Amino acid sequence: MPHRSVCSQILLGYGIVFTIVSGCESRPAGRGAPDQSADSGAASIVSTAAQFRDVAEDAGIHFVPRNGQAAGHLTILESLGTGAALLDYDQDGLLDVFLPGGGEFTQTPEPIGLPAALFRNTGELKFSAVAAAAGVDSCAFYSHGACVGDVDSDGFPDLLVTGYRGLLLYRNRGDGTFVDETNASGLTLRSWSTSSAWGDANGDGVLDLYLANYVDWSFEKHPVCHMQGHRDICAPKVFEPLSDKFYLGHGDGTFRDATAEVGLVAGGKGLGVVAADL
């Protein structure tokens, strides 16, 4: 039976398609937009603006990820923020919130990771911080994204964290805590993985993994760029792309690299990936 991946919010099965979101680039205004005329009927549509209110403070969600901007290096790493994952990690019927911490620059040549946050939903839109108690607060690398899926088919949602030169797979023990199974899982890629998606690509009832990778940046490949006469962060086009990766799952929480056999096209600069059964 196919497993549901929370990050893609869709039931995944045989014949899965992974859609990649690439880095931004400019295009002429209006290109790709539907042609509209004065008599298209748009005037008859009543505008109903969505009403939202920031309730994070009242809900008990207090967290600020970092992007390293304070160091003033103007790296492309600083141009990306962090994501979020919703999961019912303790199976109480309420969605909890996981937030990657990003990273910062210190005296070392490599950026370091900052602690993530996990907020347990206690009901009535109230949350409590439980990252340390659950074992998901530490992250050695600069983190960007998070994706939820039951990788070992035990009925409890597991958590994958992606980022710069690191992956982190947390296996849910089923008792409200997680354990780091990254090395044992075979997911040892040390690239720049911005996003990921779980899906059953071969119809065997086991979750497989697609990793969207971005660009080849390091302080050894850190050009100086300017915009409107001032130094600024370099655009993605300045850097070489990092090819995406695909892993087949074994159903026990371990994976093997199947990138070559599935025929992924090399190159590309991925910022996001969505899995869907079309």
ChimeraX attribute file (.defattr): number of C-alpha atoms within 10 A of each C-alpha:
attribute: neighborCount
match mode: 1-to-1
recipient: residues
	/A:1	10
	/A:2	16
	/A:3	20
	/A:4	20
	/A:5	23
	/A:6	20
	/A:7	22
	/A:8	19
	/A:9	12
	/A:10	15
	/A:11	16
	/A:12	25
	/A:13	24
	/A:14	16
	/A:15	14
	/A:16	17
	/A:17	16
	/A:18	19
	/A:19	14
	/A:20	20
	/A:21	15
	/A:22	16
	/A:23	15
	/A:24	12
	/A:25	8
	/A:26	5
	/A:27	8
	/A:28	6
	/A:29	7
	/A:30	8
	/A:31	8
	/A:32	8
	/A:33	7
	/A:34	7
	/A:35	8
	/A:36	9
	/A:37	8
	/A:38	7
	/A:39	8
	/A:40	9
	/A:41	9
	/A:42	11
	/A:43	9
	/A:44	8
	/A:45	7
	/A:46	7
	/A:47	8
	/A:48	6
	/A:49	6
	/A:50	5
	/A:51	5
	/A:52	6
	/A:53	5
	/A:54	7
	/A:55	11
	/A:56	13
	/A:57	10
	/A:58	11
	/A:59	17
	/A:60	16
	/A:61	18
	/A:62	13
	/A:63	16
	/A:64	12
	/A:65	20
	/A:66	20
	/A:67	25
	/A:68	22
	/A:69	15
	/A:70	11
	/A:71	12
	/A:72	9
	/A:73	16
	/A:74	19
	/A:75	21
	/A:76	17
	/A:77	25
	/A:78	18
	/A:79	14
	/A:80	12
	/A:81	16
	/A:82	21
	/A:83	20
	/A:84	18
	/A:85	20
	/A:86	18
	/A:87	26
	/A:88	17
	/A:89	28
	/A:90	20
	/A:91	15
	/A:92	11
	/A:93	11
	/A:94	16
	/A:95	19
	/A:96	20
	/A:97	19
	/A:98	28
	/A:99	25
	/A:100	32
	/A:101	28
	/A:102	30
	/A:103	28
	/A:104	21
	/A:105	18
	/A:106	11
	/A:107	7
	/A:108	7
	/A:109	10
	/A:110	15
	/A:111	21
	/A:112	18
	/A:113	25
	/A:114	21
	/A:115	21
	/A:116	22
	/A:117	24
	/A:118	28
	/A:119	22
	/A:120	25
	/A:121	23
	/A:122	14
	/A:123	12
	/A:124	8
	/A:125	13
	/A:126	16
	/A:127	20
	/A:128	16
	/A:129	18
	/A:130	17
	/A:131	20
	/A:132	14
	/A:133	12
	/A:134	19
	/A:135	16
	/A:136	23
	/A:137	18
	/A:138	15
	/A:139	21
	/A:140	15
	/A:141	25
	/A:142	29
	/A:143	34
	/A:144	27
	/A:145	26
	/A:146	26
	/A:147	25
	/A:148	27
	/A:149	26
	/A:150	23
	/A:151	31
	/A:152	19
	/A:153	16
	/A:154	14
	/A:155	13
	/A:156	21
	/A:157	25
	/A:158	24
	/A:159	25
	/A:160	24
	/A:161	28
	/A:162	29
	/A:163	28
	/A:164	25
	/A:165	17
	/A:166	21
	/A:167	28
	/A:168	24
	/A:169	27
	/A:170	21
	/A:171	23
	/A:172	25
	/A:173	16
	/A:174	15
	/A:175	11
	/A:176	15
	/A:177	18
	/A:178	20
	/A:179	14
	/A:180	16
	/A:181	16
	/A:182	19
	/A:183	13
	/A:184	12
	/A:185	19
	/A:186	16
	/A:187	20
	/A:188	14
	/A:189	16
	/A:190	13
	/A:191	22
	/A:192	27
	/A:193	29
	/A:194	28
	/A:195	27
	/A:196	30
	/A:197	27
	/A:198	31
	/A:199	33
	/A:200	27
	/A:201	28
	/A:202	15
	/A:203	16
	/A:204	15
	/A:205	19
	/A:206	24
	/A:207	30
	/A:208	25
	/A:209	25
	/A:210	22
	/A:211	26
	/A:212	29
	/A:213	28
	/A:214	28
	/A:215	25
	/A:216	17
	/A:217	21
	/A:218	15
	/A:219	10
	/A:220	7
	/A:221	11
	/A:222	17
	/A:223	14
	/A:224	12
	/A:225	14
	/A:226	11
	/A:227	9
	/A:228	6
	/A:229	7
	/A:230	8
	/A:231	11
	/A:232	15
	/A:233	19
	/A:234	19
	/A:235	15
	/A:236	19
	/A:237	12
	/A:238	14
	/A:239	17
	/A:240	15
	/A:241	18
	/A:242	20
	/A:243	22
	/A:244	23
	/A:245	20
	/A:246	23
	/A:247	21
	/A:248	21
	/A:249	27
	/A:250	17
	/A:251	17
	/A:252	13
	/A:253	21
	/A:254	19
	/A:255	20
	/A:256	15
	/A:257	15
	/A:258	16
	/A:259	17
	/A:260	11
	/A:261	8
	/A:262	11
	/A:263	9
	/A:264	13
	/A:265	10
	/A:266	12
	/A:267	14
	/A:268	19
	/A:269	24
	/A:270	26
	/A:271	21
	/A:272	21
	/A:273	22
	/A:274	20
	/A:275	26
	/A:276	21
	/A:277	15
	/A:278	9
